[in-house]
């Protein structure tokens, strides 16, 4: 991998920006890669649109904005409707099967995963949905190692919630691995 451009989209409150920060931080602190992360969100505190761009590269990164991502993650229908056309041809498009109905075919490898439903079934708390999504992306892209993500989580998550986040990461890793076949 020389450079991977990712765009994570959803709505405020889903933890999209937090997941993007963890992804970039993991790449820099534990994988000896360069990374930049930027974010944009609507004026609403919760429920407004959210977008976070992440670039991970072995080479220096000169511009932080992503126009044609290699990887696009859409966690809501409005995010999918707005952003699916920007995926780089042949890229990877990851959606959540509960919140996104694929209406159009993008020129990309499309993976629709039951991330939210699986988190709710196995953990029962939607607050870790973003970490499940992060796990799926880690498994599908192999950009960074899961154990590196765990190190960043340990430094960011209060100890009382750490095990739940690890469990959600593992769920996402399993969903991503299963989707690769």
HUDA-V945093 format. One record per backbone hydrogen bond with DSSP energy under -1.0 kcal/mol. NH is the residue of the N-H (numbers start at 0). CO is the residue of the C=O. E is the energy in kcal/mol with one decimal. If there is no record, write none. Layout:
# HUDA-V945093
nh->NH co->CO e->E
nh->NH co->CO e->E
This chain:
# HUDA-V945093
nh->3 co->55 e->-3.0
nh->5 co->53 e->-3.4
nh->6 co->70 e->-2.3
nh->7 co->51 e->-2.9
nh->8 co->72 e->-2.7
nh->9 co->49 e->-1.9
nh->11 co->47 e->-3.3
nh->13 co->10 e->-2.0
nh->18 co->14 e->-2.5
nh->19 co->15 e->-2.1
nh->20 co->16 e->-2.5
nh->21 co->17 e->-2.4
nh->22 co->18 e->-2.3
nh->23 co->19 e->-2.5
nh->24 co->20 e->-2.9
nh->25 co->21 e->-2.4
nh->26 co->22 e->-2.0
nh->27 co->23 e->-2.1
nh->28 co->24 e->-2.9
nh->29 co->25 e->-2.1
nh->32 co->26 e->-2.2
nh->33 co->56 e->-3.2
nh->35 co->54 e->-1.8
nh->37 co->52 e->-2.3
nh->39 co->50 e->-3.0
nh->41 co->48 e->-2.6
nh->46 co->11 e->-1.9
nh->49 co->9 e->-2.2
nh->50 co->39 e->-3.0
nh->51 co->7 e->-2.3
nh->52 co->37 e->-2.1
nh->53 co->5 e->-2.6
nh->54 co->35 e->-2.2
nh->55 co->3 e->-2.5
nh->56 co->33 e->-2.6
nh->57 co->1 e->-1.8
nh->69 co->4 e->-2.1
nh->70 co->4 e->-2.1
nh->71 co->91 e->-2.8
nh->72 co->6 e->-2.8
nh->73 co->93 e->-2.7
nh->74 co->8 e->-1.9
nh->79 co->75 e->-2.2
nh->80 co->76 e->-3.1
nh->81 co->77 e->-2.0
nh->82 co->78 e->-2.6
nh->83 co->79 e->-2.5
nh->85 co->82 e->-2.1
nh->86 co->83 e->-1.2
nh->87 co->68 e->-2.9
nh->89 co->106 e->-2.6
nh->90 co->87 e->-2.7
nh->91 co->69 e->-3.2
nh->92 co->108 e->-3.2
nh->93 co->71 e->-2.9
nh->94 co->110 e->-2.4
nh->95 co->73 e->-1.1
nh->96 co->112 e->-2.6
nh->99 co->95 e->-2.0
nh->107 co->105 e->-2.3
nh->108 co->90 e->-3.3
nh->110 co->92 e->-3.0
nh->112 co->94 e->-2.8
nh->114 co->112 e->-1.6
nh->117 co->113 e->-2.0
nh->118 co->114 e->-2.4
nh->119 co->115 e->-2.6
nh->120 co->116 e->-2.3
nh->121 co->117 e->-2.6
nh->122 co->118 e->-2.9
nh->123 co->118 e->-1.9
nh->127 co->124 e->-1.1
nh->128 co->125 e->-2.0
nh->131 co->127 e->-1.7
nh->132 co->128 e->-2.2
nh->133 co->129 e->-2.2
nh->134 co->130 e->-2.3
nh->135 co->131 e->-2.3
nh->136 co->132 e->-2.3
nh->137 co->133 e->-2.6
nh->138 co->134 e->-2.4
nh->139 co->135 e->-2.6
nh->140 co->136 e->-2.5
nh->141 co->137 e->-2.2
nh->148 co->144 e->-1.5
nh->149 co->145 e->-2.1
nh->150 co->146 e->-1.4
nh->151 co->147 e->-1.7
nh->152 co->148 e->-2.8
nh->153 co->149 e->-2.5
nh->154 co->150 e->-1.3
nh->155 co->151 e->-1.1
nh->156 co->152 e->-3.0
nh->160 co->157 e->-2.4
nh->164 co->160 e->-1.8
nh->165 co->161 e->-2.6
nh->166 co->162 e->-2.5
nh->167 co->163 e->-2.1
nh->168 co->164 e->-2.5
nh->169 co->165 e->-2.4
nh->170 co->166 e->-2.1
nh->171 co->167 e->-2.4
nh->172 co->168 e->-2.7
nh->173 co->169 e->-2.4
nh->174 co->170 e->-2.5
nh->175 co->171 e->-2.7
nh->176 co->172 e->-2.7
nh->177 co->173 e->-2.5
nh->178 co->174 e->-1.8
